[in-house]
């Protein structure tokens, strides 16, 4: 393995040297060409002005034109180099991101669990006059997202969309995990209580959704134990050319809540893009693994929810 790595590094070094030599030769050739063109123009102008090839006058004209050319071209050349270097640097980084399946980066989930206008349209429809046929959501609690988009989710369910949601299990045996995660991810929030956030906010929102849609059976909720890593949202459309899935994957600092500081990586995946090197393909594979693993935890209506909260919800509707 070490020899192979050394061989690859040598090849890379050799390629880098060739690239540098080529760049130097290209620049030298371009400079010579520019000088030759300037000399030719000077001679032509002198002939047109003086009607003869007086070399002393030609020499003076060359110095004048050359000096003015340097004054103009050097600053412009430096500016062009700075701009092109930045452009190619950005382009190289974008190519690296696209190889992973990432075609956009946005901080759009830092505003209280909301999506930008365009992303909201893609997530829930109607997008290009269509509604998604499958939505997959994974959160720790999902309280802000589920509350903000109750009506959108209801509309999707009424349009025949299947919705799968994974949340952390609010079982009392999971309290120790909740406390550990809160200490790490939300150190500035002393009153954080994942158990209450799920039972008193997320499940109440889901109970409202199921009670007010035409197809409550299309919404499925399951609970994982302690495998949470990142908020994941998937919206899949069925088209004449095959399935198209849109992804939003949150990345956040270890010591910050996603609602306070996070970045959303966005991607689009078709059936032809399925690859182990695609970040979003593997993210959905992880979701599917947990969905199957915890099939016995499927939420029964009003499970984990205090009856008084449900009664209060009904009186406020």
C-alpha positions as CSV (number, residue, x, y, z in Angstrom):
1,X,0.0,0.0,0.0
2,X,2.8,2.4,0.9
3,X,4.6,1.8,-2.4
4,X,1.4,2.4,-4.3
5,X,0.9,5.7,-2.4
6,X,4.5,6.7,-3.1
7,X,4.1,5.9,-6.8
8,X,0.9,7.9,-6.9
9,X,2.6,10.9,-5.2
10,X,5.5,10.7,-7.6
11,X,3.1,10.7,-10.6
12,X,1.3,13.6,-9.1
13,X,4.5,15.5,-8.6
14,X,5.6,14.8,-12.1
15,X,2.3,16.0,-13.5
16,X,2.5,19.2,-11.4
17,X,6.0,19.8,-12.8
18,X,4.8,19.3,-16.4
19,X,1.9,21.7,-15.7
20,X,4.3,24.3,-14.4
21,X,6.6,23.9,-17.4
22,X,3.7,24.1,-19.8
23,X,2.3,27.2,-18.1
24,X,5.8,28.9,-18.2
25,X,6.3,28.0,-21.9
26,X,2.8,29.3,-22.7
27,X,3.4,32.6,-20.9
28,X,6.8,33.0,-22.6
29,X,5.3,32.3,-26.0
30,X,2.4,34.7,-25.4
31,X,4.8,37.4,-24.2
32,X,7.0,37.0,-27.3
33,X,4.0,37.1,-29.6
34,X,2.7,40.3,-27.9
35,X,6.2,41.9,-28.4
36,X,6.3,40.8,-32.0
37,X,2.9,42.2,-32.7
38,X,3.8,45.5,-31.0
39,X,7.0,45.8,-33.1
40,X,5.1,45.1,-36.2
41,X,2.5,47.7,-35.4
42,X,5.2,50.2,-34.6
43,X,6.9,49.7,-38.0
44,X,3.6,49.8,-39.8
45,X,2.6,53.0,-38.1
46,X,6.0,54.7,-38.7
47,X,5.7,53.8,-42.4
48,X,2.2,55.1,-42.6
49,X,3.1,58.3,-40.8
50,X,6.5,59.2,-42.2
51,X,6.2,57.4,-45.6
52,X,9.5,55.8,-45.1
53,X,11.3,53.3,-42.8
54,X,13.5,55.7,-40.8
55,X,14.9,53.4,-38.2
56,X,15.9,56.1,-35.7
57,X,12.3,57.4,-35.7
58,X,10.9,53.9,-35.6
59,X,13.1,53.2,-32.5
60,X,11.8,56.2,-30.7
61,X,8.2,55.3,-31.6
62,X,8.8,51.7,-30.3
63,X,10.1,53.1,-27.0
64,X,7.0,55.4,-26.6
65,X,4.5,52.8,-27.6
66,X,6.2,50.1,-25.5
67,X,6.3,52.3,-22.4
68,X,2.6,53.3,-22.7
69,X,1.7,49.6,-23.4
70,X,3.5,48.5,-20.2
71,X,1.8,51.1,-18.1
72,X,-1.6,50.0,-19.4
73,X,-1.1,46.2,-19.7
74,X,0.7,45.4,-16.4
75,X,-2.1,46.6,-14.1
76,X,-4.7,45.0,-16.3
77,X,-2.7,41.8,-16.4
78,X,-2.5,41.7,-12.6
79,X,-6.2,42.3,-12.2
80,X,-7.0,39.6,-14.8
81,X,-4.7,37.1,-13.0
82,X,-6.4,37.8,-9.6
83,X,-9.8,37.4,-11.1
84,X,-9.0,34.2,-13.1
85,X,-7.3,32.6,-10.1
86,X,-10.3,33.2,-7.9
87,X,-12.6,32.0,-10.7
88,X,-10.7,28.8,-11.2
89,X,-10.4,28.2,-7.5
90,X,-14.2,28.4,-7.1
91,X,-14.7,26.2,-10.2
92,X,-12.3,23.5,-8.8
93,X,-14.2,23.5,-5.5
94,X,-17.6,23.3,-7.2
95,X,-16.3,20.3,-9.2
96,X,-15.3,18.6,-6.0
97,X,-18.7,19.2,-4.5
98,X,-20.6,18.0,-7.6
99,X,-18.6,14.7,-7.5
100,X,-20.2,14.2,-4.1
101,X,-23.6,15.1,-5.4
102,X,-23.8,18.6,-3.8
103,X,-25.1,21.2,-6.2
104,X,-25.9,23.9,-3.6
105,X,-25.0,25.2,-0.1
106,X,-27.4,27.3,1.9
107,X,-27.8,28.6,5.5
108,X,-31.5,28.4,5.0
109,X,-32.3,26.3,8.1
110,X,-31.0,28.8,10.6
111,X,-34.2,30.8,10.6
112,X,-36.3,28.8,13.0
113,X,-36.6,25.6,10.9
114,X,-37.8,27.2,7.7
115,X,-36.8,26.6,4.1
116,X,-36.2,29.3,1.5
117,X,-39.1,30.0,-0.9
118,X,-37.7,27.9,-3.8
119,X,-36.7,25.0,-1.5
120,X,-40.1,25.1,0.2
121,X,-41.8,24.8,-3.2
122,X,-39.6,21.8,-4.2
123,X,-40.0,20.2,-0.8
124,X,-43.8,20.3,-0.7
125,X,-45.0,21.3,-4.2
126,X,-46.6,22.3,-6.3
127,X,-43.3,22.2,-8.2
128,X,-43.6,22.3,-12.0
129,X,-47.4,21.7,-11.4
130,X,-46.6,18.4,-9.5
131,X,-46.6,17.3,-5.9
132,X,-44.0,14.9,-4.4
133,X,-45.0,11.3,-4.1
134,X,-42.7,10.5,-1.2
135,X,-41.2,12.6,1.6
136,X,-38.6,11.3,4.1
137,X,-37.7,13.4,7.2
138,X,-35.2,12.7,10.0
139,X,-34.8,14.9,13.0
140,X,-33.9,14.8,16.7
141,X,-37.2,16.4,17.6
142,X,-38.4,18.2,14.4
143,X,-40.5,20.5,16.5
144,X,-39.9,23.7,14.5
145,X,-40.1,22.1,11.1
146,X,-43.3,20.1,11.8
147,X,-45.0,23.1,13.4
148,X,-44.1,25.5,10.6
149,X,-45.2,23.2,7.8
150,X,-48.3,21.5,9.3
151,X,-50.5,22.8,6.5
152,X,-48.0,22.0,3.7
153,X,-47.7,18.5,5.0
154,X,-51.5,18.1,5.1
155,X,-51.8,19.3,1.5
156,X,-49.1,16.8,0.4
157,X,-51.0,13.9,2.2
158,X,-54.2,15.0,0.6
159,X,-52.5,14.8,-2.8
160,X,-51.5,11.2,-2.2
161,X,-47.9,11.7,-0.9
162,X,-46.4,9.1,1.3
163,X,-44.5,10.6,4.3
164,X,-42.0,8.8,6.4
165,X,-40.6,10.4,9.6
166,X,-37.9,9.3,12.0
167,X,-37.6,11.0,15.4
168,X,-35.6,10.1,18.5
169,X,-37.6,7.8,20.7
170,X,-39.3,9.6,23.6
171,X,-39.3,6.4,25.7
172,X,-38.1,7.0,29.2
173,X,-35.2,4.6,28.6
174,X,-33.8,7.2,26.2
175,X,-33.6,10.0,28.7
176,X,-29.9,9.5,29.4
177,X,-29.2,9.8,25.7
178,X,-31.2,13.0,25.5
179,X,-29.3,14.5,28.3
180,X,-25.9,13.6,26.8
181,X,-26.9,15.0,23.4
182,X,-28.2,18.2,24.9
183,X,-25.0,18.7,26.9
184,X,-23.0,18.5,23.7
185,X,-25.2,20.1,21.0
186,X,-27.0,22.8,23.1
187,X,-24.7,23.8,25.9
188,X,-26.1,27.4,26.0
189,X,-29.7,26.2,26.5
190,X,-30.0,25.1,30.1
191,X,-33.8,24.4,29.8
192,X,-33.6,22.1,26.8
193,X,-35.7,19.0,27.2
194,X,-35.8,16.7,24.2
195,X,-38.4,14.5,25.8
196,X,-40.9,17.4,26.2
197,X,-40.0,18.8,22.8
198,X,-41.0,15.6,21.1
199,X,-44.1,14.7,23.3
200,X,-45.5,18.2,23.8
201,X,-44.6,19.8,20.4
202,X,-43.6,17.4,17.6
203,X,-46.2,14.7,18.3
204,X,-48.9,17.3,19.0
205,X,-48.2,18.8,15.5
206,X,-48.3,15.3,13.9
207,X,-51.5,14.5,15.8
208,X,-53.0,17.7,14.3
209,X,-51.8,16.8,10.8
210,X,-53.3,13.3,11.0
211,X,-56.6,14.6,12.4
212,X,-57.0,17.2,9.6
213,X,-55.9,15.3,6.4
214,X,-57.9,13.0,4.1
215,X,-55.3,10.2,4.2
216,X,-53.7,9.9,7.7
217,X,-52.6,6.4,6.9
218,X,-50.1,7.9,4.4
219,X,-48.1,9.4,7.3
220,X,-45.8,7.0,9.1
221,X,-43.6,7.8,12.1
222,X,-41.0,5.6,13.7
223,X,-38.5,6.2,16.5
224,X,-34.8,5.4,16.5
225,X,-32.6,5.1,19.6
226,X,-29.4,7.1,19.5
227,X,-28.2,7.0,15.9
228,X,-28.9,10.6,15.0
229,X,-26.2,12.5,13.0
230,X,-27.8,15.2,10.8
231,X,-31.2,16.6,9.9
232,X,-32.2,15.0,6.6
233,X,-35.1,15.9,4.3
234,X,-35.9,14.1,1.0
235,X,-38.6,15.0,-1.5
236,X,-39.2,12.5,-4.4
237,X,-41.1,13.1,-7.6
238,X,-42.1,10.5,-10.1
239,X,-41.6,11.7,-13.6
240,X,-42.0,10.2,-17.1
241,X,-38.2,9.9,-17.2
242,X,-37.9,8.2,-13.8
243,X,-37.7,9.3,-10.2
244,X,-36.1,12.6,-9.2
245,X,-35.2,13.1,-5.5
246,X,-34.3,16.4,-3.9
247,X,-32.1,16.4,-0.7
248,X,-31.3,18.8,2.1
249,X,-28.7,17.6,4.6
250,X,-27.8,19.8,7.6
251,X,-24.3,20.2,8.9
252,X,-23.7,22.0,12.1
253,X,-20.9,22.6,14.7
254,X,-20.7,20.0,17.5
255,X,-21.5,22.6,20.1
256,X,-24.4,24.4,18.3
257,X,-28.0,23.7,17.8
258,X,-29.1,23.4,14.1
259,X,-31.6,26.2,14.6
260,X,-28.8,28.5,15.8
261,X,-26.0,27.8,13.3
262,X,-26.1,25.2,10.5
263,X,-25.5,24.8,6.7
264,X,-27.8,22.9,4.4
265,X,-26.2,20.9,1.7
266,X,-28.5,20.5,-1.3
267,X,-28.5,17.9,-4.0
268,X,-30.6,16.3,-6.7
269,X,-30.5,12.6,-7.4
270,X,-31.9,10.5,-10.3
271,X,-31.9,6.8,-10.8
272,X,-28.7,7.1,-12.8
273,X,-26.9,8.9,-10.1
274,X,-27.0,6.1,-7.5
275,X,-23.4,5.6,-6.3
276,X,-21.6,4.8,-3.2
277,X,-19.6,8.0,-3.7
278,X,-22.8,10.2,-3.7
279,X,-23.4,11.8,-0.4
280,X,-27.1,11.9,-0.7
281,X,-27.5,8.4,-2.0
282,X,-25.7,7.1,1.0
283,X,-27.7,9.4,3.3
284,X,-30.9,7.8,2.1
285,X,-29.5,4.4,2.4
286,X,-28.8,5.2,6.1
287,X,-32.4,6.5,6.5
288,X,-33.7,3.3,4.9
289,X,-31.6,1.2,7.2
290,X,-33.0,2.8,10.3
291,X,-36.5,2.8,8.9
292,X,-36.4,-1.0,8.5
293,X,-34.5,-1.5,11.8
294,X,-37.1,0.3,13.9
295,X,-40.3,-0.9,12.1
296,X,-41.6,-2.3,15.4
297,X,-41.7,1.3,16.9
298,X,-44.3,2.7,14.5
299,X,-46.3,5.4,16.2
300,X,-49.8,4.6,17.2
301,X,-52.1,7.7,17.4
302,X,-51.6,9.7,20.6
303,X,-48.9,7.4,21.9
304,X,-46.5,9.2,24.3
305,X,-48.8,12.3,24.2
306,X,-50.5,13.6,27.4
307,X,-54.3,13.4,26.9
308,X,-54.7,16.9,28.3
309,X,-52.4,18.3,25.5
310,X,-54.6,16.6,22.9
311,X,-57.7,18.1,24.5
312,X,-56.2,21.5,24.6
313,X,-55.2,21.2,20.9
314,X,-58.8,20.3,20.0
315,X,-60.2,23.3,21.9
316,X,-57.9,25.7,20.1
317,X,-58.6,24.5,16.6
